[in-house]
Amino acid sequence: MASSAHALAAATPASRDKYVDLLRVASLGTVVLGHWLMAAVSVRGDGRAEVGNLLAVEPRLQLLTWALQVMPVFFFVGGFSHALSYRSLRRKAGENGGGALYSVFLRARLQRLLRPTVVFIGVWGALALALQLAGREGGLLDVSLRLVAQPLWFIGIYLAMVAFTPPLLRLHERYGWGAFGGLVAAAGLVDVLRFGFGVPYVEFLNFAFVWLAVHQLGFLRADGRLRRPYLLAGAGLAGAALLVTYGPYPLSMVGMPGEKISNMAPPTFALLCHGLWLVGGVESLRGPAQRWLRRPRVWRAVVAANGVSMTAFLWHLTAMLGVYGSLLALGVRLPEPATGAWWAQVPVRVAVAGAVTALLVTVFRRFEQPSAVVLGESGASPAGARPAAALGVTLCLFGVLGLSMVGFGGLLEGRTAVLIAVRVTAPVAVAMTLVGWLLVERAGRGRTEAAPA
C-alpha cells in the first residue's frame, strides 16, 4: 500500500486540487474518531452490557458537535468531485453520449462506495445469521448487530447526491447561486411547515433539501465561486446560534437518544446553517493547507488514507465494538463513562480500535479499488441503460437506509423498522441493496482498465 501511495503521489498532476482530498480524508477521520469517543459502554447491575452516548452522559460536551459534526464537509467535497466527473464524461461523450452517459456516470462514481458496502453487508449478514442459528444472542452482541449498520445512512444520502448530480448540475449551470438559494429556501419552508403549522411528514423532505444544498456548494466551489468563504461561515454560525437559542432546535448537531427533536434525523434548517459555517470555515483555511500539502510526505499520507477511507469508515464500529467485547470477555472492569478513570482509558481504547481497523482495512481494502470505465460500451442497451441505472441506485438507496435503521439483528424473526412511512426488514433491505448494485453495475459497465485508487 505504501509503494502504491508513493507512486500515485508522484504521478499527481499539478492541476489537482489536493485540498479537496485532504478534506475528504479529514472529514471521514473525524467521524470515525467521534464515534469511538461517543460510545459509552457500561455494565448494568445484572451484568448486561449496554452502549450509551457520551454526549447524553455529559451534555456540556454537545457544543463540540459544532466543530466535530463534519459530514457536511464530506458532502460538500462530493459535490465538487461529482461536478468535475460528470463534466469530464460529458466532454468525452460529445454529441454521441446517448442514454449511456448517466448510467456510466453512476457506475464510475459509485464503484468505490457500493463495492465495499456490499461486501460489508454480506459479511455482517452472514455472521448475524450464523450467530442466530447457533443461539448466540443477548448483551453487547445484540447491540453490535444494530449499531454496526447505523453509519450506512451516510451511504444512502451519498447515493442520492450522485443520482441527482446531472439535473442539479444543469440547474447550477443555469442559475448559479440561485439554484443553491432555492434549496436553502425550500429547507427553511419545510421547517416552517413542520414547527409552525404541524404539517405531518413534511420534515422528511429535508433529507433532500438540506443535504443537496450542501452538495450544491460543491458545484459553486468547482466553478471558483466561493470567493468570500468567511461570509458564508459567519452567516451560518450566526444562523445556527440564533435558531438553537430562540427556536425549537437542540444544541447537539448529532442525534441524541430519546430526544423529541433531532437536528440530524430528519435534518433541520439549523443543521443546514451548521453546514454553511463548516464549509465556509474549511474554505477559509485553504491557503495555508495547500502550502502544507506541498510537502511530499504529507501528500503521500493523504493519498494513502484516501485509498482506504471508505473501507475504514465501514469497519470502524466493528473494530470499536470488538475491542469492548474483548475487554468484557477478559473480565476487564469498565469504568463509568465520563469519569476520570474512563477518560484515562480513552487513548488506549482508541489506539487498539485503530489497530483493529487497520487490520480490517488490510483484509477488505481491495474491494475499494475502482476500474476505469470507457464511455460508449455500456452493458445495457442505450435505451435501457438510464432507467436501469436509476432503478438500481433507488433500490440501493432505500436498501442501505433501511438496513441502517433495522440493523442485522433478528434476521429470522423479521424484525422491522420504519423508513419514513414504510416498514422494512433486514432481509428485504439486503436484497434491495444487492439487486440495486447489480443493476448499476450492469447498466454502466464498459471496458475496464486499471485505475488509480
C-alpha positions as CSV (number, residue, x, y, z in Angstrom):
1,M,0.0,0.0,0.0
2,A,2.9,2.4,0.8
3,S,4.6,1.8,-2.6
4,S,1.2,2.3,-4.4
5,A,0.6,5.6,-2.5
6,H,4.1,6.8,-3.3
7,A,3.6,6.1,-7.0
8,L,0.2,7.8,-7.1
9,A,1.5,10.8,-5.1
10,A,4.4,11.2,-7.5
11,A,2.1,11.0,-10.5
12,T,-0.3,13.6,-9.2
13,P,-0.9,16.3,-11.9
14,A,-0.2,19.9,-10.9
15,S,-3.8,20.8,-11.7
16,R,-5.2,18.5,-9.0
17,D,-6.9,20.2,-6.0
18,K,-5.1,18.4,-3.2
19,Y,-7.1,20.3,-0.5
20,V,-10.3,18.5,-1.6
21,D,-8.6,15.2,-1.0
22,L,-7.4,16.3,2.4
23,L,-10.9,17.4,3.3
24,R,-12.3,14.1,2.3
25,V,-9.9,12.1,4.4
26,A,-10.1,14.5,7.4
27,S,-13.9,14.6,7.5
28,L,-14.2,10.8,7.5
29,G,-11.4,10.5,10.0
30,T,-13.1,13.0,12.3
31,V,-16.4,11.0,12.1
32,V,-14.5,7.8,13.0
33,L,-12.8,9.3,15.9
34,G,-16.1,10.9,17.1
35,H,-17.9,7.6,17.0
36,W,-15.1,6.0,19.1
37,L,-15.2,8.7,21.6
38,M,-19.0,8.9,21.9
39,A,-19.5,5.2,22.6
40,A,-20.1,4.9,26.4
41,V,-20.2,1.2,27.2
42,S,-21.1,0.2,30.7
43,V,-22.2,-2.9,32.6
44,R,-25.5,-2.8,34.4
45,G,-26.2,-4.4,37.8
46,D,-27.5,-7.6,36.2
47,G,-24.2,-7.9,34.3
48,R,-25.6,-7.0,30.9
49,A,-23.6,-4.5,28.8
50,E,-25.2,-1.5,27.2
51,V,-23.9,1.2,24.9
52,G,-24.8,4.7,25.7
53,N,-23.8,8.1,24.3
54,L,-21.1,10.2,26.0
55,L,-22.9,13.3,24.9
56,A,-26.0,12.2,26.8
57,V,-23.9,11.4,29.9
58,E,-22.1,14.7,29.7
59,P,-24.4,17.2,28.0
60,R,-21.9,20.0,28.2
61,L,-19.8,18.2,25.5
62,Q,-22.6,18.6,23.0
63,L,-21.2,22.0,22.0
64,L,-18.2,20.1,20.5
65,T,-20.6,18.8,17.8
66,W,-20.5,22.3,16.3
67,A,-16.9,21.5,15.2
68,L,-16.9,17.7,15.0
69,Q,-20.1,17.0,13.1
70,V,-18.3,17.3,9.8
71,M,-20.5,15.2,7.4
72,P,-21.5,18.4,5.7
73,V,-17.8,18.9,4.6
74,F,-17.8,15.4,3.1
75,F,-21.0,16.1,1.1
76,F,-19.6,19.4,0.0
77,V,-16.5,17.7,-1.3
78,G,-18.7,15.2,-3.0
79,G,-20.5,18.0,-4.9
80,F,-17.1,19.3,-6.1
81,S,-15.9,15.9,-7.3
82,H,-19.2,14.9,-8.9
83,A,-19.3,18.1,-10.9
84,L,-15.8,17.6,-12.3
85,S,-16.5,13.9,-13.0
86,Y,-19.8,14.4,-14.8
87,R,-18.4,17.3,-16.9
88,S,-15.4,15.2,-17.9
89,L,-17.7,12.3,-19.1
90,R,-19.9,14.8,-20.9
91,R,-17.0,16.3,-22.8
92,K,-15.8,12.8,-23.8
93,A,-19.3,11.8,-24.9
94,G,-19.7,14.8,-27.1
95,E,-22.8,14.6,-29.3
96,N,-22.9,10.8,-29.2
97,G,-23.1,10.2,-25.5
98,G,-26.6,8.9,-25.8
99,G,-28.5,7.4,-22.9
100,A,-25.5,5.6,-21.5
101,L,-23.9,8.8,-20.1
102,Y,-26.0,8.8,-16.9
103,S,-25.5,5.0,-16.2
104,V,-21.7,5.2,-16.8
105,F,-21.5,8.2,-14.5
106,L,-23.4,6.4,-11.8
107,R,-21.2,3.4,-12.0
108,A,-18.0,5.4,-12.2
109,R,-18.9,7.4,-9.1
110,L,-20.3,4.5,-7.1
111,Q,-17.7,1.8,-7.5
112,R,-15.6,2.8,-4.5
113,L,-18.8,3.3,-2.5
114,L,-21.0,0.3,-3.3
115,R,-18.5,-2.5,-3.7
116,P,-17.0,-2.2,-0.2
117,T,-20.5,-1.6,1.2
118,V,-21.9,-4.7,-0.4
119,V,-19.0,-6.7,1.0
120,F,-19.6,-5.2,4.4
121,I,-23.3,-6.1,4.3
122,G,-22.6,-9.6,3.0
123,V,-20.0,-10.3,5.8
124,W,-22.1,-9.0,8.6
125,G,-25.3,-10.5,7.2
126,A,-23.7,-14.0,7.1
127,L,-22.2,-13.5,10.6
128,A,-25.5,-12.4,12.1
129,L,-27.4,-15.4,10.6
130,A,-24.7,-17.8,11.8
131,L,-24.9,-16.3,15.3
132,Q,-28.6,-16.5,15.4
133,L,-28.7,-20.2,14.2
134,A,-26.1,-21.0,16.9
135,G,-28.3,-19.4,19.6
136,R,-25.7,-16.7,20.4
137,E,-27.8,-13.7,21.4
138,G,-28.1,-11.0,24.1
139,G,-25.9,-8.4,25.7
140,L,-23.3,-6.5,23.7
141,L,-23.8,-8.8,20.7
142,D,-27.4,-7.7,20.1
143,V,-26.3,-4.0,20.4
144,S,-23.5,-4.6,18.0
145,L,-25.8,-6.2,15.3
146,R,-27.8,-3.0,15.4
147,L,-25.0,-0.4,15.8
148,V,-22.6,-1.5,13.1
149,A,-25.3,-0.8,10.4
150,Q,-26.1,2.7,11.6
151,P,-23.4,4.5,9.6
152,L,-25.0,3.2,6.4
153,W,-27.4,6.2,6.5
154,F,-24.5,8.2,5.1
155,I,-24.1,5.8,2.2
156,G,-27.8,6.2,1.4
157,I,-27.6,10.0,1.4
158,Y,-24.5,10.0,-0.8
159,L,-26.2,7.7,-3.3
160,A,-29.0,10.2,-3.6
161,M,-26.5,13.0,-4.2
162,V,-24.8,11.1,-7.0
163,A,-28.1,10.2,-8.6
164,F,-29.3,13.9,-8.6
165,T,-26.0,15.3,-9.8
166,P,-26.9,15.6,-13.5
167,P,-30.2,17.6,-13.1
168,L,-28.9,19.7,-10.2
169,L,-25.7,20.5,-12.1
170,R,-27.7,21.7,-15.1
171,L,-29.7,23.9,-12.7
172,H,-26.4,25.2,-11.2
173,E,-25.0,26.0,-14.7
174,R,-28.1,28.0,-15.5
175,Y,-28.9,29.7,-12.2
176,G,-25.6,29.5,-10.1
177,W,-26.2,30.8,-6.6
178,G,-29.9,30.9,-7.4
179,A,-30.1,27.1,-7.5
180,F,-28.4,26.9,-4.1
181,G,-30.7,29.6,-2.8
182,G,-33.8,27.7,-3.9
183,L,-32.7,24.6,-2.0
184,V,-32.0,26.7,1.1
185,A,-35.4,28.4,0.9
186,A,-37.1,25.0,0.4
187,A,-35.3,23.7,3.6
188,G,-36.5,26.7,5.5
189,L,-40.1,26.4,4.3
190,V,-40.1,22.7,5.4
191,D,-39.2,23.7,9.0
192,V,-41.8,26.5,9.0
193,L,-44.5,24.0,7.9
194,R,-43.2,21.4,10.4
195,F,-42.8,23.6,13.5
196,G,-45.2,26.5,12.7
197,F,-48.1,24.6,11.2
198,G,-47.6,21.0,12.4
199,V,-47.8,19.5,8.9
200,P,-47.1,15.8,9.2
201,Y,-44.3,14.0,7.4
202,V,-43.1,17.2,5.7
203,E,-39.9,17.1,7.7
204,F,-38.6,14.1,5.7
205,L,-38.2,16.4,2.6
206,N,-35.2,17.9,4.3
207,F,-33.3,14.8,3.9
208,A,-33.1,16.0,0.3
209,F,-33.2,19.8,0.6
210,V,-30.6,20.2,3.4
211,W,-28.0,17.7,2.1
212,L,-28.4,18.7,-1.5
213,A,-28.0,22.4,-0.6
214,V,-24.6,21.5,1.0
215,H,-23.8,19.4,-2.1
216,Q,-24.7,22.3,-4.3
217,L,-22.0,24.4,-2.6
218,G,-19.5,21.9,-4.1
219,F,-20.7,22.9,-7.6
220,L,-20.0,26.5,-6.7
221,R,-16.6,25.5,-5.4
222,A,-15.8,23.7,-8.7
223,D,-16.5,26.9,-10.6
224,G,-14.4,29.1,-8.2
225,R,-17.5,31.0,-7.0
226,L,-16.9,30.7,-3.2
227,R,-14.7,33.8,-3.1
228,R,-15.6,35.0,0.4
229,P,-16.0,31.9,2.4
230,Y,-15.6,33.8,5.7
231,L,-19.0,35.5,5.0
232,L,-20.6,32.1,4.5
233,A,-19.0,30.8,7.7
234,G,-20.2,33.9,9.7
235,A,-23.7,33.7,8.3
236,G,-24.0,30.0,9.0
237,L,-22.6,30.3,12.5
238,A,-24.9,33.2,13.4
239,G,-27.9,31.5,11.9
240,A,-27.3,28.2,13.8
241,A,-26.7,30.1,17.1
242,L,-29.9,32.1,16.7
243,L,-32.0,29.1,15.8
244,V,-30.7,27.0,18.7
245,T,-31.1,29.8,21.2
246,Y,-34.6,31.0,20.2
247,G,-36.1,28.2,18.2
248,P,-37.1,24.6,18.9
249,Y,-33.7,23.2,17.8
250,P,-31.5,21.2,20.2
251,L,-27.8,22.2,20.9
252,S,-26.4,18.9,19.5
253,M,-25.7,18.7,15.8
254,V,-25.8,14.9,16.0
255,G,-28.8,12.7,17.1
256,M,-29.3,12.1,20.8
257,P,-31.1,9.1,22.3
258,G,-34.6,9.9,23.4
259,E,-34.8,13.4,22.1
260,K,-38.1,14.6,20.6
261,I,-36.4,16.8,18.0
262,S,-33.1,15.9,16.3
263,N,-31.1,18.1,14.1
264,M,-30.0,15.1,12.2
265,A,-32.9,12.7,11.6
266,P,-34.5,14.4,9.7
267,P,-32.1,17.3,9.1
268,T,-33.2,20.7,10.2
269,F,-32.6,24.2,9.0
270,A,-30.3,24.6,12.0
271,L,-28.1,21.8,10.6
272,L,-28.0,23.4,7.2
273,C,-26.7,26.6,8.9
274,H,-24.2,24.5,10.7
275,G,-23.1,23.0,7.3
276,L,-22.7,26.5,5.9
277,W,-20.5,27.5,8.8
278,L,-18.3,24.4,8.4
279,V,-17.9,24.8,4.7
280,G,-17.1,28.4,5.0
281,G,-14.7,27.7,7.8
282,V,-12.7,25.0,5.9
283,E,-12.6,27.1,2.8
284,S,-11.1,29.9,4.7
285,L,-8.2,27.6,5.6
286,R,-7.5,26.6,2.1
287,G,-4.4,28.8,1.5
288,P,-2.3,27.5,4.5
289,A,-3.5,24.0,4.0
290,Q,-2.4,24.0,0.3
291,R,1.1,25.2,1.3
292,W,1.3,22.3,3.9
293,L,0.2,19.8,1.2
294,R,3.2,20.7,-0.9
295,R,5.3,18.6,1.4
296,P,5.8,15.2,-0.3
297,R,5.4,13.2,2.9
298,V,2.1,15.0,3.8
299,W,0.7,14.4,0.3
300,R,1.7,10.8,0.3
301,A,-0.1,10.3,3.6
302,V,-3.2,11.9,2.2
303,V,-3.1,9.7,-0.9
304,A,-2.6,6.5,1.2
305,A,-5.5,7.4,3.5
306,N,-7.8,8.4,0.6
307,G,-7.3,4.9,-0.9
308,V,-8.8,3.1,2.1
309,S,-11.1,5.8,3.7
310,M,-14.4,4.2,2.8
311,T,-13.3,0.7,4.0
312,A,-12.1,2.2,7.3
313,F,-15.4,4.1,7.7
314,L,-17.4,1.0,7.1
315,W,-15.5,-1.2,9.6
316,H,-14.5,1.3,12.3
317,L,-17.5,0.5,14.5
318,T,-16.9,-3.2,14.1
319,A,-13.4,-2.6,15.4
320,M,-14.6,-0.5,18.4
321,L,-17.2,-3.0,19.5
322,G,-14.7,-5.8,19.1
323,V,-12.4,-4.0,21.5
324,Y,-15.1,-3.6,24.1
325,G,-16.3,-7.2,23.6
326,S,-12.8,-8.4,24.1
327,L,-12.4,-6.3,27.3
328,L,-15.6,-7.8,28.7
329,A,-14.6,-11.3,27.7
330,L,-11.3,-10.9,29.5
331,G,-13.1,-9.7,32.6
332,V,-11.6,-6.1,32.5
333,R,-13.6,-3.7,34.6
334,L,-15.1,-0.9,32.6
335,P,-15.3,2.4,34.5
336,E,-18.4,4.5,34.4
337,P,-18.5,6.8,31.3
338,A,-17.2,10.3,31.7
339,T,-15.3,9.6,34.9
340,G,-11.6,10.2,35.4
341,A,-10.8,6.5,35.0
342,W,-12.9,6.3,31.8
343,W,-11.1,9.3,30.3
344,A,-7.7,7.7,31.3
345,Q,-8.6,4.6,29.3
346,V,-9.6,6.6,26.1
347,P,-6.2,6.8,24.5
348,V,-5.7,3.0,24.9
349,R,-9.1,2.1,23.6
350,V,-8.7,4.4,20.6
351,A,-5.2,3.1,19.8
352,V,-6.4,-0.5,19.9
353,A,-9.5,0.3,17.9
354,G,-7.3,2.0,15.3
355,A,-5.1,-1.1,15.1
356,V,-8.0,-3.4,14.6
357,T,-9.5,-1.1,12.0
358,A,-6.1,-1.2,10.2
359,L,-6.2,-5.0,10.2
360,L,-9.7,-5.0,8.8
361,V,-8.7,-2.5,6.1
362,T,-5.8,-4.8,5.1
363,V,-8.3,-7.6,4.6
364,F,-11.0,-5.7,2.8
365,R,-9.3,-2.7,1.0
366,R,-9.1,-4.4,-2.3
367,F,-12.8,-4.0,-2.8
368,E,-12.4,-0.3,-2.7
369,Q,-10.2,-0.2,-5.8
370,P,-12.1,1.1,-8.8
371,S,-11.6,0.4,-12.5
372,A,-11.8,2.9,-15.3
373,V,-14.9,2.8,-17.4
374,V,-14.9,3.7,-21.1
375,L,-18.0,5.6,-22.3
376,G,-20.0,4.2,-25.1
377,E,-19.6,0.5,-24.2
378,S,-22.4,0.1,-21.7
379,G,-23.5,-3.5,-20.9
380,A,-27.1,-2.4,-21.3
381,S,-28.7,-1.0,-24.4
382,P,-28.6,2.8,-24.6
383,A,-32.4,2.9,-24.3
384,G,-32.4,0.8,-21.2
385,A,-29.3,2.0,-19.5
386,R,-30.7,5.1,-17.9
387,P,-33.9,3.6,-16.4
388,A,-31.9,0.5,-15.2
389,A,-29.3,2.7,-13.5
390,A,-32.0,4.9,-12.0
391,L,-33.9,1.9,-10.6
392,G,-30.6,0.4,-9.3
393,V,-29.5,3.5,-7.4
394,T,-33.0,3.9,-6.0
395,L,-33.1,0.3,-4.7
396,C,-29.6,0.7,-3.2
397,L,-30.6,4.0,-1.5
398,F,-33.7,2.5,0.2
399,G,-31.9,-0.7,1.0
400,V,-29.0,0.8,2.8
401,L,-31.2,3.4,4.6
402,G,-33.5,0.6,5.7
403,L,-30.6,-1.5,6.9
404,S,-29.1,1.4,8.8
405,M,-32.4,1.6,10.8
406,V,-33.2,-2.1,11.4
407,G,-29.6,-3.5,11.7
408,F,-28.6,-7.1,11.3
409,G,-30.4,-8.5,14.3
410,G,-33.5,-10.6,14.2
411,L,-32.9,-11.8,10.6
412,L,-35.1,-14.9,11.1
413,E,-37.8,-13.1,13.1
414,G,-38.4,-10.4,10.5
415,R,-37.6,-7.5,12.9
416,T,-38.8,-4.3,11.3
417,A,-38.1,-0.6,11.4
418,V,-40.0,2.4,9.9
419,L,-38.3,4.1,7.0
420,I,-40.2,7.3,6.6
421,A,-43.7,5.7,6.5
422,V,-42.7,2.2,5.2
423,R,-41.8,-0.8,7.4
424,V,-38.7,-2.6,6.2
425,T,-36.9,-5.8,7.4
426,A,-33.2,-6.6,7.2
427,P,-33.6,-9.4,4.6
428,V,-35.6,-7.1,2.3
429,A,-33.1,-4.2,2.8
430,V,-30.2,-6.5,2.0
431,A,-32.0,-7.9,-1.1
432,M,-32.8,-4.4,-2.4
433,T,-29.2,-3.3,-1.9
434,L,-27.8,-6.3,-3.8
435,V,-30.2,-6.1,-6.7
436,G,-29.7,-2.3,-7.0
437,W,-25.9,-2.7,-7.0
438,L,-26.1,-5.4,-9.8
439,L,-28.4,-3.1,-11.8
440,V,-26.0,-0.1,-11.5
441,E,-23.0,-2.4,-12.4
442,R,-24.8,-3.9,-15.4
443,A,-26.2,-0.6,-16.8
444,G,-22.9,1.3,-16.6
445,R,-20.4,-1.5,-17.4
446,G,-17.9,-0.7,-20.1
447,R,-14.5,-2.0,-21.0
448,T,-12.4,-1.9,-17.8
449,E,-8.8,-0.9,-17.3
450,A,-6.6,-0.5,-14.3
451,A,-7.5,2.7,-12.5
452,P,-5.8,4.6,-9.6
453,A,-7.3,4.3,-6.2
